[in-house]
Amino acid sequence: ALGGLGAGAERASAEDGGVVEAKRTGISDEELRAAVAKDVTEKQFMVTGSLTRGLYDESCTFQDDIDTYTLDKWLKGTALLFKNDYSKMELDGPITVTSKEVSFRWTEQLMFNIPVLLPKVPLTGTLVLTRGADGLFTSYREKWDLPVWKVLLSAKLF
C-alpha cells in the first residue's frame, strides 16, 4: 500500500510539519510514482515546500539554476518564497521512474512573496531526483528551460 513502509525503513531524523516521517525504502516503482505525483498535484511541493520527506535521504541536496540547498533550507525557503494563492505547479508529461532516478517535466506560475512588488514569473523545466542504493532521493536537480536572466526579465510586477 502507498502508506506502507518498505523493508529497512528508518525514522526521519528531523521533523516535517510537526510529524516525524518514516523513510520509505523498498517501495515499488508504482508506489514511488504515485507518491511523487501526489507531491506535485496535491501538495504542490515545488511552490509550497511540502513534500513526502520519507522519500528523501536527510543528506539530499536540492539544486536549481541559481544555487544548491540542504533539505531543511529548501523546505523552509520554498515555503517562504512562493507559498501563496497565486503560485502553482503542474506536471507537463509523465513521471519516469527507474532504479537510478525519477524525472518529469513541469510548469509553474510563481509569485514571489516580496512585499509591494509581488513579482510573477512563468517557469518550465525538468526535475531529476537521483536515487541512492536504498531507493531514497539523494539529489534534487531542477533544470530550467530558460536561462536565469531571461526568467528574471520575464517578471511582471503588480
QUISULLIN-V68909 format. One record per backbone hydrogen bond with DSSP energy under -0.5 kcal/mol. NH is the residue of the N-H (numbers start at 1). CO is the residue of the C=O. E is the energy in kcal/mol with one decimal. If there is no record, write none. Layout:
NH_CO_E, NH_CO_E
//
This chain:
4_1_-1.4, 9_6_-1.1, 12_21_-1.1, 16_19_-1.7, 17_15_-0.5, 19_16_-1.4, 21_19_-0.6, 23_10_-4.5, 24_54_-3.1, 25_23_-1.1, 26_134_-0.9, 27_24_-0.6, 32_28_-2.5, 33_29_-2.8, 34_30_-2.2, 35_31_-2.3, 36_32_-2.5, 37_33_-2.6, 38_34_-2.1, 39_35_-2.0, 40_36_-2.0, 41_37_-3.2, 42_38_-1.9, 43_38_-2.2, 45_39_-2.6, 47_44_-2.2, 48_44_-1.5, 49_45_-2.1, 51_49_-0.8, 53_51_-1.4, 55_52_-2.1, 56_53_-1.9, 57_137_-2.7, 60_57_-2.1, 61_138_-1.4, 62_69_-2.8, 63_61_-0.5, 63_140_-3.1, 64_67_-2.3, 69_62_-3.0, 71_60_-0.6, 74_70_-2.6, 75_71_-2.5, 76_72_-2.3, 77_73_-2.8, 78_74_-2.5, 79_75_-1.7, 80_76_-2.3, 81_77_-2.3, 82_78_-2.5, 83_78_-0.6, 83_79_-1.4, 84_82_-0.8, 88_109_-2.3, 90_107_-2.4, 92_105_-2.5, 96_94_-0.6, 96_103_-2.9, 98_101_-2.9, 102_129_-2.2, 103_96_-2.3, 104_127_-1.7, 106_125_-2.4, 107_90_-2.2, 108_123_-3.1, 109_88_-2.4, 110_121_-2.9, 112_119_-2.6, 113_81_-2.5, 114_112_-2.3, 115_113_-0.6, 117_115_-2.5, 118_114_-2.6, 120_156_-2.5, 121_110_-2.3, 123_108_-2.5, 125_106_-1.9, 126_143_-2.4, 127_104_-2.8, 128_141_-2.1, 129_102_-3.4, 130_128_-0.6, 130_139_-2.2, 131_100_-3.1, 132_136_-3.2, 135_132_-2.0, 137_55_-2.9, 138_130_-2.9, 139_130_-1.2, 140_61_-2.8, 141_128_-2.3, 142_63_-3.3, 143_126_-2.9, 144_142_-0.5, 145_124_-2.5, 150_147_-0.7, 151_147_-2.0, 152_148_-2.7, 153_149_-2.1, 154_150_-1.2, 154_151_-0.6, 155_152_-1.2, 156_120_-2.5, 158_117_-2.0
//
